[in-house]
Amino acid sequence: PPAPSDFGRLLAKALSQWRTEGIRGVWLSLALPSRASHLEEALRHGFAAHHTTSRQMTLSAWLPKDQPNTLPGPACHYAGVGVAVIDDRARILVVQELNGPLRGRGYWKVPTGMVNANENLTEAARREVREETGVECEGSRQKP
């Protein structure tokens, strides 16, 4: 791996070439912690932090000075599910939170939770009901 000063020189050369080629947006991922020392050079060359995980930091740079930046921002939305489980006697399954803001306040609610990455809504709904109540759901009818 290049030293931070060599990285800065190589990055400047690459940015110049990309501008010449008409490239507008550039993404740069730095492995953490092994490439953390390169962050200062990236920022010095116009990169801005985009998003970070425990293993890498991703930065972006918009190269044209005369055009608005159209690079997408980081993901900032999560999907959740709320599940109405109705048995054959038309009873609705409700729970009280053991954790969270409603804990100990006497409120009843349907099982809810976040959808995991690469999980579809039906899988998430069944998992949340199972995690919160131990009940295995059979149906998969979804209403918008």
Backbone as numpy.savetxt, mean C-alpha at the origin, in Angstrom:
# Nx Ny Nz CAx CAy CAz Cx Cy Cz
28.80 -2.64 -5.26 27.96 -1.43 -5.26 28.83 -0.17 -5.26
28.39 0.83 -5.98 29.21 2.05 -6.03 29.15 2.81 -4.71
30.22 3.51 -4.42 30.24 4.41 -3.26 29.24 5.52 -3.52
28.73 6.18 -2.46 27.75 7.25 -2.68 28.21 8.33 -3.67
29.49 8.72 -3.62 29.95 9.76 -4.55 29.96 9.24 -5.99
30.36 7.99 -6.18 30.32 7.40 -7.52 28.88 7.25 -7.99
28.00 6.88 -7.06 26.58 6.74 -7.39 26.03 8.08 -7.89
26.38 9.17 -7.20 25.92 10.49 -7.61 26.38 10.85 -9.01
27.62 10.54 -9.32 28.17 10.82 -10.65 27.45 9.99 -11.72
27.25 8.70 -11.43 26.56 7.82 -12.38 25.10 8.25 -12.57
24.47 8.66 -11.48 23.08 9.09 -11.55 22.95 10.36 -12.38
23.86 11.32 -12.19 23.83 12.56 -12.97 23.97 12.26 -14.45
24.87 11.35 -14.79 25.08 10.97 -16.19 23.82 10.32 -16.76
23.20 9.42 -15.99 21.99 8.74 -16.44 20.85 9.74 -16.62
20.68 10.66 -15.69 19.60 11.66 -15.80 19.78 12.52 -17.04
21.01 12.90 -17.33 21.28 13.69 -18.54 20.90 12.90 -19.79
21.27 11.65 -19.82 20.93 10.80 -20.98 19.42 10.63 -21.11
18.75 10.40 -19.99 17.30 10.20 -20.03 16.59 11.46 -20.51
17.06 12.62 -20.09 16.45 13.88 -20.56 16.63 14.02 -22.07
17.82 13.68 -22.56 18.10 13.73 -24.00 17.17 12.79 -24.77
16.87 11.65 -24.18 16.00 10.66 -24.82 14.52 11.00 -24.68
14.18 12.05 -23.94 12.79 12.44 -23.76 12.05 11.66 -22.68
12.79 10.95 -21.86 12.15 10.23 -20.74 11.68 11.26 -19.73
10.46 11.10 -19.27 9.88 12.11 -18.38 9.92 11.70 -16.91
9.56 10.48 -16.60 9.50 10.05 -15.21 10.46 8.92 -14.93
11.10 8.97 -13.77 12.08 7.95 -13.41 11.80 7.48 -11.99
11.87 6.18 -11.80 11.72 5.57 -10.47 13.07 5.02 -10.05
13.38 5.12 -8.79 14.65 4.62 -8.25 14.34 3.89 -6.95
14.70 2.63 -6.88 14.51 1.86 -5.65 15.86 1.58 -5.01
15.98 1.93 -3.75 17.21 1.71 -2.98 16.94 0.63 -1.95
17.74 -0.43 -2.00 17.61 -1.50 -1.01 18.00 -0.96 0.35
17.24 -1.33 1.36 17.53 -0.91 2.73 17.98 -2.10 3.55
18.92 -1.97 4.40 19.68 -0.75 4.68 20.92 -0.59 3.81
21.21 -1.55 2.94 22.49 -1.56 2.22 22.72 -0.35 1.32
21.67 0.27 0.78 21.84 1.42 -0.12 21.34 2.73 0.49
21.07 2.74 1.77 20.57 3.96 2.42 21.55 5.12 2.26
22.83 4.84 2.16 23.83 5.90 1.99 23.69 6.62 0.64
22.96 6.05 -0.31 22.77 6.66 -1.62 21.60 7.66 -1.63
20.83 7.67 -0.57 19.64 8.52 -0.53 19.98 10.00 -0.70
20.99 10.48 -0.01 21.34 11.90 -0.09 21.68 12.32 -1.52
22.42 11.47 -2.23 22.75 11.79 -3.62 21.50 11.81 -4.50
20.59 10.88 -4.29 19.35 10.86 -5.07 18.54 12.13 -4.84
18.43 12.53 -3.59 17.69 13.77 -3.27 18.37 14.98 -3.89
19.67 15.01 -3.86 20.44 16.12 -4.44 20.20 16.24 -5.94
19.89 15.12 -6.59 19.66 15.11 -8.04 18.17 15.22 -8.40
17.34 15.62 -7.45 15.95 15.91 -7.76 14.95 14.81 -7.50
15.38 13.71 -6.93 14.45 12.65 -6.59 13.71 13.00 -5.30
12.50 12.52 -5.18 11.70 12.70 -3.97 11.21 11.34 -3.50
11.06 11.20 -2.20 10.57 9.94 -1.65 9.18 9.65 -2.17
8.93 8.44 -2.55 7.61 8.02 -3.03 6.96 7.09 -2.02
7.61 5.97 -1.71 7.09 5.07 -0.68 8.23 4.20 -0.16
8.01 3.65 1.01 9.05 2.86 1.66 8.44 1.60 2.25
9.18 0.51 2.15 8.84 -0.72 2.86 10.00 -1.00 3.81
9.92 -2.08 4.52 11.01 -2.40 5.45 12.29 -2.78 4.71
12.18 -3.11 3.42 13.35 -3.56 2.66 13.82 -2.62 1.56
13.02 -1.60 1.22 13.47 -0.68 0.17 12.76 0.65 0.26
13.42 1.65 -0.30 12.82 2.98 -0.43 12.74 3.27 -1.91
11.56 3.67 -2.36 11.37 4.01 -3.76 11.21 5.52 -3.88
11.97 6.09 -4.79 11.94 7.52 -5.04 11.53 7.75 -6.50
11.09 8.94 -6.80 10.74 9.26 -8.19 11.27 10.65 -8.53
11.49 10.86 -9.82 11.90 12.17 -10.31 11.15 12.45 -11.60
10.64 13.66 -11.71 9.98 14.11 -12.94 10.99 15.01 -13.65
11.38 14.63 -14.85 12.50 15.28 -15.51 12.15 16.58 -16.24
11.03 16.70 -16.98 10.76 17.96 -17.69 10.44 19.09 -16.71
11.08 20.21 -16.90 10.82 21.38 -16.05 9.57 22.14 -16.48
9.16 21.94 -17.74 8.05 22.72 -18.30 6.75 21.92 -18.43
6.66 20.77 -17.80 5.45 19.95 -17.87 5.05 19.52 -16.47
3.75 19.43 -16.22 3.32 18.99 -14.89 3.66 17.51 -14.65
4.01 17.21 -13.44 4.35 15.84 -13.04 3.08 14.99 -13.07
3.10 13.92 -13.87 1.94 13.03 -13.96 2.23 11.64 -13.39
3.33 11.51 -12.65 3.60 10.22 -12.01 2.57 9.96 -10.92
2.11 8.73 -10.79 1.13 8.45 -9.73 1.77 8.53 -8.35
0.98 8.93 -7.38 1.44 8.96 -6.00 1.44 7.56 -5.42
1.90 7.44 -4.18 1.91 6.12 -3.54 0.49 5.63 -3.27
0.36 4.33 -3.15 -0.95 3.75 -2.82 -1.37 4.26 -1.44
-2.60 4.67 -1.34 -3.04 5.23 -0.06 -4.44 4.75 0.33
-4.94 3.75 -0.35 -6.28 3.26 -0.04 -6.22 1.78 0.28
-7.06 1.39 1.18 -7.17 -0.01 1.56 -8.64 -0.40 1.45
-8.88 -1.64 1.12 -10.26 -2.13 1.02 -10.60 -2.88 2.30
-11.83 -2.72 2.72 -12.32 -3.43 3.89 -13.64 -4.11 3.57
-14.03 -5.01 4.43 -15.31 -5.70 4.26 -16.12 -5.60 5.55
-17.41 -5.56 5.38 -18.38 -5.70 6.46 -19.32 -6.82 6.04
-19.57 -7.77 6.92 -20.26 -8.98 6.51 -21.56 -9.15 7.28
-22.67 -9.20 6.54 -23.96 -9.51 7.15 -24.21 -11.01 6.98
-24.06 -11.74 8.06 -24.30 -13.19 8.03 -25.72 -13.41 8.57
-26.58 -13.99 7.72 -27.98 -14.22 8.08 -28.25 -15.71 8.01
-28.75 -16.25 9.12 -29.01 -17.70 9.12 -30.39 -18.01 8.57
-30.74 -19.28 8.55 -32.02 -19.70 7.95 -33.23 -19.26 8.78
-33.01 -18.70 9.96 -34.12 -18.16 10.77 -34.13 -16.63 10.74
-33.38 -16.06 9.76 -33.32 -14.61 9.53 -32.65 -13.85 10.69
-31.80 -14.54 11.44 -31.02 -13.86 12.49 -29.72 -13.35 11.89
-29.29 -12.16 12.32 -28.05 -11.56 11.84 -26.97 -11.74 12.89
-25.81 -12.21 12.45 -24.68 -12.41 13.34 -24.04 -11.06 13.64
-23.92 -10.71 14.91 -23.27 -9.46 15.32 -22.22 -9.75 16.38
-21.28 -8.84 16.51 -20.17 -9.00 17.45 -19.93 -7.69 18.19
-19.19 -7.78 19.29 -18.68 -6.60 19.96 -17.16 -6.63 19.82
-16.56 -5.47 19.59 -15.11 -5.41 19.41 -14.37 -5.75 20.69
-13.32 -6.55 20.53 -12.42 -6.83 21.65 -11.27 -5.84 21.66
-11.01 -5.24 20.51 -9.97 -4.23 20.35 -10.55 -3.11 19.50
-9.92 -1.98 19.50 -10.36 -0.89 18.65 -11.19 0.13 19.39
-11.66 1.13 18.65 -12.33 2.28 19.28 -13.68 1.95 19.93
-14.35 0.88 19.52 -15.65 0.54 20.09 -15.54 -0.45 21.26
-14.33 -0.89 21.58 -14.12 -1.86 22.65 -14.71 -1.35 23.98
-15.51 -2.20 24.59 -16.06 -1.89 25.90 -17.12 -0.81 25.94
-17.64 -0.42 24.79 -18.63 0.66 24.74 -20.05 0.15 24.55
-20.22 -1.16 24.46 -21.56 -1.73 24.37 -22.17 -1.74 22.98
-21.40 -1.44 21.95 -21.92 -1.42 20.59 -21.84 -2.81 19.96
-22.86 -3.15 19.20 -22.89 -4.39 18.42 -22.72 -4.01 16.96
-22.03 -4.86 16.21 -21.79 -4.58 14.79 -21.62 -5.89 14.05
-21.69 -5.82 12.71 -21.40 -7.00 11.90 -19.88 -7.18 11.88
-19.39 -8.37 11.64 -17.95 -8.58 11.52 -17.37 -7.73 10.39
-16.24 -7.11 10.65 -15.58 -6.25 9.67 -14.08 -6.48 9.70
-13.40 -6.03 8.66 -11.95 -6.10 8.65 -11.37 -5.71 7.31
-10.06 -5.69 7.25 -9.34 -5.27 6.06 -9.12 -6.45 5.11
-9.13 -6.16 3.82 -8.84 -7.15 2.79 -7.32 -7.24 2.65
-6.78 -8.44 2.70 -5.35 -8.64 2.53 -4.95 -8.53 1.06
-3.69 -8.24 0.81 -3.18 -8.19 -0.56 -3.44 -9.52 -1.26
-3.89 -9.47 -2.49 -4.17 -10.64 -3.32 -5.31 -11.51 -2.79
-6.16 -10.97 -1.97 -7.32 -11.70 -1.44 -8.57 -11.10 -2.06
-9.49 -11.94 -2.55 -10.72 -11.37 -3.10 -11.70 -11.07 -1.97
-12.76 -10.34 -2.29 -13.69 -9.88 -1.25 -14.41 -11.04 -0.56
-14.77 -12.07 -1.31 -15.44 -13.22 -0.69 -14.52 -13.91 0.29
-13.26 -14.12 -0.11 -12.29 -14.74 0.80 -12.11 -13.90 2.06
-12.00 -12.57 1.88 -11.81 -11.68 3.02 -13.01 -11.72 3.96
-14.21 -11.73 3.38 -15.42 -11.78 4.21 -15.47 -13.06 5.03
-15.23 -14.17 4.38 -15.25 -15.45 5.10 -14.17 -15.49 6.19
-12.98 -15.00 5.88 -11.89 -14.99 6.85 -12.23 -14.12 8.05
-12.76 -12.94 7.80 -13.09 -12.03 8.91 -14.16 -12.63 9.83
-15.18 -13.25 9.24 -16.22 -13.89 10.07 -15.59 -15.02 10.90
-14.77 -15.83 10.26 -14.12 -16.94 10.96 -13.21 -16.42 12.08
-12.41 -15.38 11.80 -11.50 -14.84 12.80 -12.24 -14.22 13.98
-13.33 -13.53 13.70 -14.03 -12.82 14.76 -15.03 -13.67 15.53
-15.51 -14.76 14.90 -16.59 -15.53 15.54 -16.35 -17.03 15.58
-15.48 -17.53 14.73 -15.30 -18.98 14.61 -16.33 -19.62 13.69
-17.24 -18.84 13.14 -18.28 -19.36 12.26 -17.74 -19.47 10.83
-18.01 -20.59 10.18 -17.66 -20.78 8.77 -18.86 -20.39 7.92
-18.68 -19.47 7.00 -19.76 -19.01 6.11 -19.81 -19.87 4.85
-21.02 -20.03 4.31 -21.20 -20.79 3.08 -21.53 -19.90 1.91
-22.42 -18.97 2.07 -22.88 -18.14 0.95 -21.84 -17.15 0.50
-22.04 -16.63 -0.68 -21.11 -15.63 -1.20 -21.85 -14.51 -1.94
-23.14 -14.36 -1.67 -23.92 -13.33 -2.34 -23.42 -11.98 -1.86
-23.11 -11.08 -2.79 -22.62 -9.77 -2.45 -23.58 -8.72 -2.98
-23.86 -7.75 -2.16 -24.70 -6.63 -2.56 -23.83 -5.38 -2.62
-24.00 -4.57 -3.66 -23.17 -3.34 -3.76 -23.49 -2.36 -2.66
